[in-house]
């Protein structure tokens, strides 16, 4: 396949609690950046619900 990926920038507003929870999760799994945690979560969601993309 020669399809080129499409990249988009999304901006999120998180509450203080959400930021604190991301920080705890980041520390627990080896200091993964918060932006990468969000990318991982979006990727897992899209993989789980790939039929929604069709």
Biopython code that builds the backbone (N, CA, C, O; Angstrom):
import numpy as np
from Bio.PDB.StructureBuilder import StructureBuilder

atoms = [
    (1, "UNK", "N", (0.841, -1.191, 0.000)),
    (1, "UNK", "CA", (0.000, 0.000, 0.000)),
    (1, "UNK", "C", (0.879, 1.244, 0.000)),
    (1, "UNK", "O", (1.874, 1.317, 0.721)),
    (2, "UNK", "N", (0.509, 2.189, -0.793)),
    (2, "UNK", "CA", (1.250, 3.437, -0.875)),
    (2, "UNK", "C", (0.450, 4.602, -0.312)),
    (2, "UNK", "O", (0.685, 5.753, -0.679)),
    (3, "UNK", "N", (-0.478, 4.316, 0.561)),
    (3, "UNK", "CA", (-1.272, 5.383, 1.156)),
    (3, "UNK", "C", (-0.420, 6.186, 2.120)),
    (3, "UNK", "O", (0.334, 5.629, 2.919)),
    (4, "UNK", "N", (-0.550, 7.493, 2.035)),
    (4, "UNK", "CA", (0.183, 8.355, 2.954)),
    (4, "UNK", "C", (-0.702, 8.632, 4.170)),
    (4, "UNK", "O", (-1.902, 8.872, 4.031)),
    (5, "UNK", "N", (-0.111, 8.597, 5.340)),
    (5, "UNK", "CA", (-0.913, 8.885, 6.539)),
    (5, "UNK", "C", (-1.335, 10.353, 6.570)),
    (5, "UNK", "O", (-0.647, 11.230, 6.048)),
    (6, "UNK", "N", (-2.454, 10.583, 7.180)),
    (6, "UNK", "CA", (-2.956, 11.941, 7.349)),
    (6, "UNK", "C", (-2.708, 12.344, 8.799)),
    (6, "UNK", "O", (-3.098, 11.630, 9.723)),
    (7, "UNK", "N", (-2.074, 13.462, 8.988)),
    (7, "UNK", "CA", (-1.786, 13.948, 10.330)),
    (7, "UNK", "C", (-2.636, 15.173, 10.613)),
    (7, "UNK", "O", (-2.761, 16.064, 9.772)),
    (8, "UNK", "N", (-3.215, 15.210, 11.792)),
    (8, "UNK", "CA", (-3.993, 16.360, 12.234)),
    (8, "UNK", "C", (-3.595, 16.690, 13.657)),
    (8, "UNK", "O", (-3.256, 15.810, 14.448)),
    (9, "UNK", "N", (-3.640, 17.946, 13.959)),
    (9, "UNK", "CA", (-3.367, 18.375, 15.326)),
    (9, "UNK", "C", (-4.696, 18.624, 16.027)),
    (9, "UNK", "O", (-5.563, 19.332, 15.516)),
    (10, "UNK", "N", (-4.835, 18.035, 17.192)),
    (10, "UNK", "CA", (-6.030, 18.226, 18.010)),
    (10, "UNK", "C", (-5.627, 18.918, 19.304)),
    (10, "UNK", "O", (-4.598, 18.596, 19.897)),
    (11, "UNK", "N", (-6.428, 19.849, 19.725)),
    (11, "UNK", "CA", (-6.165, 20.539, 20.984)),
    (11, "UNK", "C", (-7.204, 20.094, 22.008)),
    (11, "UNK", "O", (-8.406, 20.102, 21.742)),
    (12, "UNK", "N", (-6.716, 19.707, 23.179)),
    (12, "UNK", "CA", (-7.582, 19.241, 24.252)),
    (12, "UNK", "C", (-7.483, 20.179, 25.441)),
    (12, "UNK", "O", (-6.418, 20.715, 25.748)),
    (13, "UNK", "N", (-8.609, 20.362, 26.098)),
    (13, "UNK", "CA", (-8.612, 21.075, 27.375)),
    (13, "UNK", "C", (-8.894, 20.041, 28.454)),
    (13, "UNK", "O", (-9.915, 19.354, 28.428)),
    (14, "UNK", "N", (-7.979, 19.943, 29.394)),
    (14, "UNK", "CA", (-8.123, 18.968, 30.472)),
    (14, "UNK", "C", (-8.288, 19.685, 31.801)),
    (14, "UNK", "O", (-7.751, 20.772, 32.012)),
    (15, "UNK", "N", (-9.041, 19.055, 32.691)),
    (15, "UNK", "CA", (-9.204, 19.606, 34.036)),
    (15, "UNK", "C", (-7.929, 19.342, 34.836)),
    (15, "UNK", "O", (-7.074, 18.560, 34.421)),
    (16, "UNK", "N", (-7.816, 19.990, 35.962)),
    (16, "UNK", "CA", (-6.664, 19.763, 36.840)),
    (16, "UNK", "C", (-6.592, 18.299, 37.264)),
    (16, "UNK", "O", (-5.508, 17.718, 37.317)),
    (17, "UNK", "N", (-7.753, 17.700, 37.568)),
    (17, "UNK", "CA", (-7.789, 16.287, 37.964)),
    (17, "UNK", "C", (-7.301, 15.395, 36.826)),
    (17, "UNK", "O", (-6.534, 14.460, 37.058)),
    (18, "UNK", "N", (-7.734, 15.672, 35.612)),
    (18, "UNK", "CA", (-7.287, 14.872, 34.467)),
    (18, "UNK", "C", (-5.777, 14.997, 34.275)),
    (18, "UNK", "O", (-5.100, 14.011, 33.985)),
    (19, "UNK", "N", (-5.257, 16.197, 34.437)),
    (19, "UNK", "CA", (-3.808, 16.386, 34.319)),
    (19, "UNK", "C", (-3.053, 15.643, 35.419)),
    (19, "UNK", "O", (-2.007, 15.044, 35.166)),
    (20, "UNK", "N", (-3.583, 15.684, 36.631)),
    (20, "UNK", "CA", (-2.967, 14.956, 37.742)),
    (20, "UNK", "C", (-2.993, 13.444, 37.482)),
    (20, "UNK", "O", (-2.009, 12.745, 37.724)),
    (21, "UNK", "N", (-4.133, 12.954, 36.986)),
    (21, "UNK", "CA", (-4.248, 11.522, 36.685)),
    (21, "UNK", "C", (-3.280, 11.110, 35.571)),
    (21, "UNK", "O", (-2.684, 10.035, 35.632)),
    (22, "UNK", "N", (-3.127, 11.961, 34.562)),
    (22, "UNK", "CA", (-2.165, 11.675, 33.495)),
    (22, "UNK", "C", (-0.747, 11.640, 34.040)),
    (22, "UNK", "O", (0.060, 10.802, 33.639)),
    (23, "UNK", "N", (-0.448, 12.544, 34.948)),
    (23, "UNK", "CA", (0.888, 12.589, 35.545)),
    (23, "UNK", "C", (1.159, 11.309, 36.348)),
    (23, "UNK", "O", (2.250, 10.744, 36.275)),
    (24, "UNK", "N", (0.157, 10.857, 37.116)),
    (24, "UNK", "CA", (0.308, 9.612, 37.889)),
    (24, "UNK", "C", (0.519, 8.422, 36.963)),
    (24, "UNK", "O", (1.386, 7.583, 37.206)),
    (25, "UNK", "N", (-0.276, 8.354, 35.906)),
    (25, "UNK", "CA", (-0.142, 7.266, 34.942)),
    (25, "UNK", "C", (1.215, 7.316, 34.256)),
    (25, "UNK", "O", (1.851, 6.283, 34.046)),
    (26, "UNK", "N", (1.653, 8.511, 33.911)),
    (26, "UNK", "CA", (2.959, 8.693, 33.278)),
    (26, "UNK", "C", (4.071, 8.146, 34.156)),
    (26, "UNK", "O", (4.949, 7.426, 33.681)),
    (27, "UNK", "N", (4.032, 8.484, 35.420)),
    (27, "UNK", "CA", (5.045, 8.020, 36.361)),
    (27, "UNK", "C", (4.981, 6.505, 36.540)),
    (27, "UNK", "O", (6.012, 5.835, 36.612)),
    (28, "UNK", "N", (3.761, 5.974, 36.610)),
    (28, "UNK", "CA", (3.580, 4.544, 36.847)),
    (28, "UNK", "C", (4.105, 3.671, 35.705)),
    (28, "UNK", "O", (4.536, 2.540, 35.931)),
    (29, "UNK", "N", (4.067, 4.195, 34.487)),
    (29, "UNK", "CA", (4.510, 3.365, 33.356)),
    (29, "UNK", "C", (5.835, 3.839, 32.771)),
    (29, "UNK", "O", (6.120, 3.605, 31.597)),
    (30, "UNK", "N", (6.631, 4.496, 33.582)),
    (30, "UNK", "CA", (7.993, 4.805, 33.167)),
    (30, "UNK", "C", (8.209, 6.170, 32.570)),
    (30, "UNK", "O", (9.032, 6.329, 31.668)),
    (31, "UNK", "N", (7.487, 7.161, 33.055)),
    (31, "UNK", "CA", (7.644, 8.551, 32.618)),
    (31, "UNK", "C", (7.385, 8.765, 31.130)),
    (31, "UNK", "O", (8.116, 9.495, 30.461)),
    (32, "UNK", "N", (6.333, 8.116, 30.620)),
    (32, "UNK", "CA", (5.882, 8.374, 29.252)),
    (32, "UNK", "C", (5.244, 9.754, 29.253)),
    (32, "UNK", "O", (4.502, 10.095, 30.174)),
    (33, "UNK", "N", (5.527, 10.549, 28.228)),
    (33, "UNK", "CA", (4.988, 11.917, 28.200)),
    (33, "UNK", "C", (3.463, 11.896, 28.126)),
    (33, "UNK", "O", (2.863, 10.942, 27.630)),
    (34, "UNK", "N", (2.852, 12.963, 28.627)),
    (34, "UNK", "CA", (1.393, 13.052, 28.616)),
    (34, "UNK", "C", (0.856, 13.050, 27.194)),
    (34, "UNK", "O", (-0.181, 12.443, 26.924)),
    (35, "UNK", "N", (1.541, 13.716, 26.291)),
    (35, "UNK", "CA", (1.079, 13.737, 24.902)),
    (35, "UNK", "C", (1.128, 12.335, 24.296)),
    (35, "UNK", "O", (0.240, 11.963, 23.528)),
    (36, "UNK", "N", (2.154, 11.556, 24.632)),
    (36, "UNK", "CA", (2.219, 10.186, 24.120)),
    (36, "UNK", "C", (1.149, 9.301, 24.743)),
    (36, "UNK", "O", (0.623, 8.411, 24.075)),
    (37, "UNK", "N", (0.817, 9.528, 26.014)),
    (37, "UNK", "CA", (-0.272, 8.769, 26.638)),
    (37, "UNK", "C", (-1.588, 9.025, 25.912)),
    (37, "UNK", "O", (-2.374, 8.102, 25.699)),
    (38, "UNK", "N", (-1.823, 10.272, 25.536)),
    (38, "UNK", "CA", (-3.047, 10.617, 24.807)),
    (38, "UNK", "C", (-3.026, 9.976, 23.427)),
    (38, "UNK", "O", (-4.046, 9.461, 22.968)),
    (39, "UNK", "N", (-1.874, 10.002, 22.760)),
    (39, "UNK", "CA", (-1.759, 9.351, 21.446)),
    (39, "UNK", "C", (-2.042, 7.853, 21.548)),
    (39, "UNK", "O", (-2.740, 7.288, 20.706)),
    (40, "UNK", "N", (-1.500, 7.219, 22.578)),
    (40, "UNK", "CA", (-1.717, 5.784, 22.780)),
    (40, "UNK", "C", (-3.208, 5.507, 22.987)),
    (40, "UNK", "O", (-3.758, 4.572, 22.405)),
    (41, "UNK", "N", (-3.850, 6.319, 23.813)),
    (41, "UNK", "CA", (-5.274, 6.116, 24.099)),
    (41, "UNK", "C", (-6.115, 6.280, 22.835)),
    (41, "UNK", "O", (-7.033, 5.494, 22.598)),
    (42, "UNK", "N", (-5.817, 7.281, 22.032)),
    (42, "UNK", "CA", (-6.567, 7.490, 20.786)),
    (42, "UNK", "C", (-6.342, 6.322, 19.833)),
    (42, "UNK", "O", (-7.290, 5.840, 19.213)),
    (43, "UNK", "N", (-5.114, 5.869, 19.712)),
    (43, "UNK", "CA", (-4.800, 4.746, 18.827)),
    (43, "UNK", "C", (-5.533, 3.489, 19.271)),
    (43, "UNK", "O", (-6.105, 2.783, 18.441)),
    (44, "UNK", "N", (-5.525, 3.200, 20.572)),
    (44, "UNK", "CA", (-6.230, 2.019, 21.077)),
    (44, "UNK", "C", (-7.729, 2.122, 20.816)),
    (44, "UNK", "O", (-8.369, 1.132, 20.461)),
    (45, "UNK", "N", (-8.284, 3.308, 20.988)),
    (45, "UNK", "CA", (-9.702, 3.518, 20.730)),
    (45, "UNK", "C", (-10.024, 3.262, 19.264)),
    (45, "UNK", "O", (-10.995, 2.577, 18.943)),
    (46, "UNK", "N", (-9.201, 3.818, 18.378)),
    (46, "UNK", "CA", (-9.441, 3.640, 16.945)),
    (46, "UNK", "C", (-9.286, 2.185, 16.519)),
    (46, "UNK", "O", (-10.009, 1.711, 15.643)),
    (47, "UNK", "N", (-8.351, 1.483, 17.135)),
    (47, "UNK", "CA", (-8.178, 0.064, 16.812)),
    (47, "UNK", "C", (-9.375, -0.747, 17.306)),
    (47, "UNK", "O", (-9.814, -1.686, 16.641)),
    (48, "UNK", "N", (-9.889, -0.385, 18.459)),
    (48, "UNK", "CA", (-11.019, -1.115, 19.029)),
    (48, "UNK", "C", (-12.300, -0.865, 18.239)),
    (48, "UNK", "O", (-13.110, -1.774, 18.054)),
    (49, "UNK", "N", (-12.478, 0.372, 17.773)),
    (49, "UNK", "CA", (-13.708, 0.755, 17.074)),
    (49, "UNK", "C", (-13.436, 1.137, 15.626)),
    (49, "UNK", "O", (-13.977, 2.126, 15.132)),
    (50, "UNK", "N", (-12.591, 0.351, 14.937)),
    (50, "UNK", "CA", (-12.195, 0.686, 13.563)),
    (50, "UNK", "C", (-13.391, 0.691, 12.607)),
    (50, "UNK", "O", (-13.343, 1.352, 11.569)),
    (51, "UNK", "N", (-14.453, -0.030, 12.939)),
    (51, "UNK", "CA", (-15.638, -0.015, 12.074)),
    (51, "UNK", "C", (-16.295, 1.365, 12.027)),
    (51, "UNK", "O", (-17.028, 1.663, 11.084)),
    (52, "UNK", "N", (-16.045, 2.208, 13.026)),
    (52, "UNK", "CA", (-16.601, 3.559, 13.015)),
    (52, "UNK", "C", (-15.941, 4.445, 11.956)),
    (52, "UNK", "O", (-16.503, 5.464, 11.554)),
    (53, "UNK", "N", (-14.755, 4.054, 11.512)),
    (53, "UNK", "CA", (-14.035, 4.851, 10.524)),
    (53, "UNK", "C", (-14.497, 4.569, 9.103)),
    (53, "UNK", "O", (-14.181, 5.325, 8.183)),
    (54, "UNK", "N", (-15.229, 3.505, 8.922)),
    (54, "UNK", "CA", (-15.652, 3.125, 7.573)),
    (54, "UNK", "C", (-16.929, 3.792, 7.160)),
    (54, "UNK", "O", (-17.410, 3.570, 6.049)),
]
sb = StructureBuilder()
sb.init_structure("model")
sb.init_model(0)
sb.init_chain("A")
sb.init_seg("    ")
for serial, (resi, resn, name, xyz) in enumerate(atoms, 1):
    if name == "N":
        sb.init_residue(resn, " ", resi, " ")
    sb.init_atom(name, np.array(xyz, "f"), 0.0, 1.0, " ", f" {name:<3s}", serial, name[0])
structure = sb.get_structure()
